[in-house]
């Protein structure tokens, strides 16, 4: 029996593993790195290390979505990975849109009471693009699972991220209608997918095919994994 390629998946900010429900890659086995509650004054590097402690394979593939893509790139600086798969994320701080970068100088999210912060996060779902009522409720429920402390910490890490320098073969997939991280701002090559920031869920079948083709066309060997 042929051993399947291990892919460790990290969801987007506040999301959980259910966003990967439509990802099915025949020759791969998906593993999920769930979000942890940040420790006091924890650095992004230290957080990524804690997340990576759940990785049990040598030289696996790590797939990250949105903020999960940033964490995946931090993991790649600490561990030997076969490949990175980055979806709906940034790879350079200059790819952050001006609307978000402005919060570096005015971090108002830090002072907002929990009772205001959480409703604002729920309203922010509209930035994902046009969603059905069912999908809006789906993401509302996921966002509510995380603590305000987690969101404040994550926002700060996204805004002040310095970028990653790990040299790992990378497949980058990005939605053409992504409003959170506009594709026009991206600096490195990527595969444009017709869709929004939520292509991991709405375009799962297409992404599965692209990822499968990518992994089968590279020089990954079962022995290396």
N, C-alpha and C positions, 0 to 999 in steps of 0.2 A: 504493500500500500504506500503510495507516494505521500510524503509529508507535506502538509500545506504551509504556505508562507504565513508567518505570524504578523498581523497588522494590529498595532496598538492605536486605538482611536481616542481622541480627546475632543469633546464637543465644544460648542461656542459658549460665550459668557452666559452663565446662568442656566444653560441648557443641560440636559442629561443624555444618557446613552440612547434614548428613544429616537433622537434625531437621525440615527443611523439605521432606522427600521427598513428603509428602502435600499440599503446597500447590501448587495449579494455578489460576492466574488468567488466563483467556483473553486479556484486553487488557493484560496486564502482562508485563514481562520482569524476572525475578528476578536480582539480582546479590548476591554474598555477601561480607561483610566478615569475614574470619576473624580469630580472636584472635591478638594479638601477645604476645610475651614482654615483661612490664613492665620498664622501665629502673629503675635504682636511684633511689629516692626520687621516682619519677614521680607527678605529680598526675593525678587523674582527667581534668581538663580537657586536660592535655597528651597523655594517652593517647588520649582521644577525637579529638583533632586528628590524631594519627598514623593512627588508624583511618580517619578521613574523607579522608585523602589518596588513598584508592583510589576515591573517588567522582568520576566523570568527567562526570556530567550536571549541568545547571543546574536548580535547584529540583526535586530528585527527591523521592520518597516514601522514608522510612526506617522500617523495621519492626524492632522490637527485642523480644526475648523475655527475661523475667526480668532478670538482670543486663544483658543486651543492651539491655533497655528503658531502663535507667538511662543506659547509654552513648549510646543514641540521643537521649535528652533532652539530654545534654551536647553532642552534635553539633549539635542544633537551636539551641543558644545561639551557635554559631560559624558556622553556614552557613545559607543561605536554603533552607528546605525547603517543599515544597508541602503535605505532610501527614506526620504521625507516626502510626504504627500500633503500639500498645503492647499486648503480650500477656503475661499472667501476671507483671506487674511492679508496682512501686510508683512513685508520682508525688510522694510527700511523705515525709519521714523519719518522720513520725508514723504512717505506714501500716505501718511495720516492727513485727512482733509482739514482744511483751515478751520472749519466749524468745530472740530474736536480739538485741534491743536490750541485753540484759544483758551481752553480750560487749563492749560499749563500755567498761565499767568493769573487766571481767575478760577481757582479750584473750588467753586461754590458747592459742589457735590459733597465736600467734606463737612460743611456746616449745616446741611439740610437735615431736619429731623427725619427719623425713620418714617413717620406718618406721611411725609411729603415725598421723600425719595422713592419709595416703592411704587406709588401711583405714577410718578414720572417715568419710571422704568417700564411700566405697563403701557403707558402712552407711546413710549419709544418704539414699540412693536410696529407702529405704522411706518417707521423708517425701513422696515424690511421689504416694503413693496405691497402691492395689492394682495390681501389674504382673505380667504373665506372666513365666515364667522367661526367655523369649526377649527380652523387653523389658529385664529386669534386666541380662542379659548385654550387651545392646546399649548401655545407658548406662554400664555398668562399663568397657567398652572405650573409650568416648569420654572418660570422666573420667581414665583412665590416660594419655591422650595429653598432658595438660598437666602442667607442672612444679609442685612444691610452692610454689615462689616465686610463681608466677602465682596460686595459690589464696590464699596468705597476703595478697598484695597486694589481690586482689579482695575478700576478706572485709572487710578494713580499709576499702576504699572504699565498700562497701555500708553498713557500720555507721555511717560518719561522713559519709555523703552529706547535703548541705544542701538538696537539692532543686533543681529547675530553674525558670527564670522565662521561658523562651522562649514567645512567644505563637504557637503553630503549631496549625492545625486538627488535632484528634486523635481517632482511633478507639481506644477502649480495650476489650479483650476479656479476660474473666477467668473462671476456672473456679469453679463453686460449691463444689467440694470441695477447693480449693487449700489444702493444709496449710502450705506454706511462707510464702505471703503470703495469709492468710485474707481472703476477700472482705468480711467484716464490718468490716474495718479500713479499707477504701478510702474516701477522702473525696470524690473526684470521680466524676462519672457514668461508668458503664461498662455494657457489654453482658454480662450473665451467661450463661455457657455451662455446660451440665451436664457436669461433668468435673473433672479434677484439674489440678495445676500443669503437666501435660504435654499440654494441649489442642492445642498447636501440632502435635503428632504424632498424638495419638489422635482428634482432631476436625478433622483437616486439611480434609476436604471441606466441612464446615460453615463453617469459618473462611474458606476460599477464597471461598465464596459471599457471606459477609458483607462481606469486604473488597472483592470485585468490585462488589457493590451500593453500598457506601459510596463508592467512587471514581467510579462512574458517576453517582451522584446529586449529587455536589459540583460546584463550578464549575471543576474542573480542565480546562484546554484543552491540546491538544497543543502550541500555540504557547508556552504558559507553561512547559511542561516542556522 
